[in-house]
Amino acid sequence: MHAFSQSTSSTPTAVAVPPALSLPVIEAAFPRQLHPYWPRLQEKTRTWLLEKRLMPADKVEEYADGLCYTDLMAGYYIGAPDEVMQAIADYSAWFFVWDDRHDRDVIHGRTDAWRRLRFQLHAALDSPRDHLRHRDPLVAAFADTMVRLYSFLSKKWNERFALHFHAVIEAYDREFRNRSSGTVPTVEEYLELRRLTFAHWIWTDLLEPSAGYELPAMVRNHPAYRRAALLSQEFAAWYNDLCSLPKEIAGDEFHNLGISLIHHEGLTLEESVVEVRRRVEECINEFLVAELDVLRLADILADGTVRGKAASVAVTACLGNMRNWFSSVYWFHHESGRYMVDNWDDRATPPYVNNEAAGEK
């Protein structure tokens, strides 16, 4: 199967999807979209990575566009105002760099450096303006994204986002401790942890500033809306596991649904791939059902009042972007250099990472 990449040139190029990872239903029923701001988005995020010193200049030049981080977000939050789209894209790029720092801290046994970073991120999340000039570029850049993201909706939305991200930081700490001790989580433990390390509710929260509307709790917590949101994120997390399995086995990583299935359920590598793929396909099928339930919810919300109409329009927009997440995630995994381990000199060491901790040589 092929898609046409818009990632690194103005000339589309065919992208082949390996048969084991091909999902015809995504290619047929989930048309790919791209935010019209994308070309500018890519340029500005590349500049931001340099200005915030999140990646060395040579790595930004060689790898930033090919990693397709902006493509992933520009295929998701369709309809977002440009400034919201930019803030989300920069935050997403930061998240990938943080994930890489976490991985390198594990690999190099930098327990003190990780603990320090963990506490600094918690502090920056609660008072980002106080950390804009932090000596660790990762903390300062995070604070910058938080100041911007906190500017779009209300204090209540900010508090909700912060609550969700505090939990993500702690989940990364649990993963650090698991990897440091050689602990492979059980399937159920992993699924619970993955919802946090993949930041399911963070990406769902960001649907609201993209729609320009803060959803009331009764809508966000409605079983139909919550289920559709969860399924879109579960698909993304498990498809990521499917695609990153070779990378994570090479990197001695334990946190992958396939690895938990092999270690705790006695599956072979081939059997675990089949099972993860089955769960991925189940997410797609269940989302198509949940999508109809959310559309019915949107109809009910449109009760003839101005407020009801606004809520209905926002829910429909958020649902549309949940749908966009499927295609954006799918094609990202086949276009991004993040998963092309066969092209790396060392399959355990991504060529785009910085192996140094902040302030260390």
N, C-alpha and C positions, 0 to 999 in steps of 0.2 A: 504494500500500500504506500501511497505517496501523498505528501502535502507540499505546499509551496511556501518555503521559508521567506519571510520578509526581514530576517534578522540582521544580516550584515551587508547587504547590498541592495541596490535598486532593481537588480535582475533576479527574479525568483529562481530558486534552485530546487530540484526534486529531493525530498527527504524520504529515504526508505525506512519503513518500520519492520523490524524483525518479526517473522510469523508468530513467535511465542509471545510477543508483546502487542500484536495487532488486535485492535478492537473495532471490527467493522461497524458496530452500532454507533460508536463515537463519530467515525468518519462519515456515516450516512445521516444520522439523526441529530447531531450536535454541530451545526455549522460554525466554523471559526470566524470570530470577529476580532478587530483590532481598533483600539481607541485612536481617533484621528490625530491626537496629540503625540502619538508614539515616536515619530522621528525626532521631534524636539525633546521628548522625554528621555530617549536614549542618550542624546548628546548632553543634556543637563545632568543626568545621573552619573554619567562618565566623569564630567567635570566635578561633581560633588564628591565622588569617591577620591579624586585627586586632592581637592581642597581640604577634605577632612582627614587625609592621610590614612584612609582605610586599606588601600592597596598601594604598593610601590608603583611609581610612574611607569616602569617598564612592563609590569604585569597588567596595569590598566590598559596600556597601549596594545598589548598582545592578546589579552584574554577577555576584557570586559564585555565587548560587544558579543563575542562568541558564547559567553555564558548565558546570554539571553534573559537576564533577570528582569529587564524592563519589558520584554516581550510577554513574559508570564503575567505581569500585573496589567499590562495594556490589553491583554486578551480577556481579562476578568472584569475589571471595574468599568465597563462600558457606560458612558453617560456621565461619568464623574466630571465635575469642573476641573479645568486644567491644573489649578493649584492643589486640589485634592489629589488628583492623579499623580502629580509630581511628588507630593509628600509621601504617598503610599509607596511609590516606586523606590524612593530613596530609603524609606524604612525597610522595604523588602530586601534591597541590596545590602543594607546594614545587617539584616537578619542572617543572610547567607554568610557574610563575613564573620559574624558572631559564631555561627554554627561551626565554621572552619577553625576559629580560635579555640572553641571548646574542644574540638577534635584534636588539635595539636597539643593542647594542654594535657589531655588524656595520654596521648601517644608519648609525650616527653616527660610525663610524671610531674607536671607543674601544679601540684596540689595547692600550694600557697597562692600562686598567681591566679588560679581559678577561684579560690575562695575570696580573694580580694576583689576580683571582677564581679563576682556574684553580688556581694554586698554593695558595691558601687552602683550597679545597675538598679538594684532595689531603691537606693537613695535617689538616683537620677529620675526614676519613674515617678516618684512622689514630688520632687522639686526640680524639674528639668532646668529651669533658668539658672539655678545655682551650680550647674555642672557643664555649662556651655564651654568653659575654658579648661575643662579637666585635662590633666597631663596625659591620660590614656586616650588616644584618638577614638577608640571604640566607645568609650563612655561619653565623650564630648559629642560625637556624631549621633549617638542614641538620644542624648538630651536635645539636640537640634531637631530631630524628627518628632520627638514628643511635644516640644513647644508648638510645632506646626500642626500636628494632628489634634492637639488639645484646643486649637483655635477655631475649629469648624462647628462644633455642636456645644451642648450645655455642659456644665460642671458635672451633672449626673452621668452623662455619657463618659466623660473623662474618668470619673471614679470607677465606672464599670470596666472600662478598658484597662485601667491600672490594676484592678482586682484580678482580671483575667491574665494580665502579663506577669504579675507577681507569681501566680501559679505556674506560668511557663518557666520562669527563672528557676523555681524550686524543682520543677520536673527535670530541667537540664542538670541540676545538681544531683538528683537521684540517678540519672543516667551516668554522670561522671563517677559516682561511687560504685555503681554496678560494673562499669568497664574497668575501673581501677582494681576491683576485687575479683574480676573474672566471673561475675554473676550474670547468667543469661536469664532474663525474666520469663516466667511462664507465659503462655499465650494470653490468658486473661489479664495478668499483670502488665504485659506489654501493650495490649489494646487500650487499657486505661491510661498508661503513661503516654502512649502515642498521641492521644487526643490533646495532650498538653504540649508535648515537644513539637508537634506539628502546628500547634497554636490554632486549633479549630475555631475557638470562639473569638480570637483576635481578628481573623480574616472575615468572620461573620459580622463582627462589630463594624468593620470598615465598609460594609455594604451601605450603612446608614449615611455617613458623610458623602459617599458617592452618589446616593440618591437625594442628598440635600434635605434629609428628613430623619428626625429621631423617632424611631418606632416606640410606641407605648409598651409597657411591660406585658400587657394582656395580649398584644400581638406577637412580640418576641417569644413569649412563653407558650403561645398557642401550640398544641401538639403537632399540627400540620406544618407550621412554619419551622418549628424546631427540628422536626424530623427531616424536612427537605434540606435544611442547613447542615445537619449532621451527616446526611448521606453524601452531600457534595464534598464535604471535607474528608469523610472516610474513604471515598473513592480516591481522592487525591493522595492521601497518606498511604493507602495500600498499593496504589499504582506506583507511587514513588518507591515503596519497598520492593515491588516486583522489578522495577528497572534498575534500582541501585544495589540489588543483591550481589552482583559480581564485585562492584566497588567496595562494598562493606565487608564481604568475605576477605578480599585482598587486604583491606585496612584493619583486619582483626577487630571488627565492630560486632557487637552482640545484639544491637537494637534494630531488629528487622523481623517482621512477622514470619518470613520464611525461615530465619535462623531459629526463632522460638519453636516453630513447628518441627524442625529437624531435631533440635536438642531435647525438647520435652515430649513430643508426640511420636518420636521415632520415625518420622518421614525421611525418605531419601531427598536429595536435592531436587530431583525431577518431580517427585510427588509434592514437595512443598511449593514448587512453582505452579503446579496445577491447582493446588488448593488456594493459594493467594489469588491467582487469576479467577477462580470461581467466586471468591468473595468480592473481587473488583466488579465482575459482571453482575453479581447480585445487587450491588450498590446502584448500578446504572438502572436496572429493571425496577428496583424499589423507588428510586428517585422519580421515574416517569409516572408512577402511581401517586407519590407524594405531591408532585407538581400539580396535578389536577386538584388535589385537596386544597393547596394554597391558592389556586385560582378561584376556587369556590369561596375561600375565606376573603379574598379581595373583593369578590362580588357582594358578599354580606356587608363588608365595611363601607361600601359605597351606598350609604343609606339616605342619600339626598341632601346631606349636610355638607358644608364646605370642609369641615374637619374630616368627615368620613371619606369624602372624595380624595383628599390629600393622602390619607392613610392608605387607601386602596391603590392609588397610583404608586406610592412608595413601596408597598409590598410587592406589587407587580414588577417594579424595577429591580428590587432585591432578588426576587425569584429568577428573573431573567439573567442576572449576573451569577447566581448559583449555577444555573445551566451553563453559562459561559465558562465557568471554572473547569468543567469536564474537558472541553476541547482545548482550553489553554494549557492545562496540566498535561494532557496527552501529548500535544505537539512539542511542548517545552522539553519533555524528556527525550525526544528524538532529535532535537536541534541544539540543545545546550551542551557545551563542552564539559559540563560538570559530570556527565555520566559516560564519557567516551574513554573509559579506562584503557582500552586496547591501544589508544594513541599516546598514552603516557609513557615516559621512560621508566618510571617506577609505579606500578599499579597501586601501591599503597600510599603514594604521595602525590596529591594533585599538583600539577605544575603552577597553578595560579595562587597557591596559598603562601602565606608568610609564616615560616616555622618559628619565628621569634616571638616570645611574649613581650608585652609592652615594657620597654626599659631594659630588656635583657638581651644578651648576645649569645 
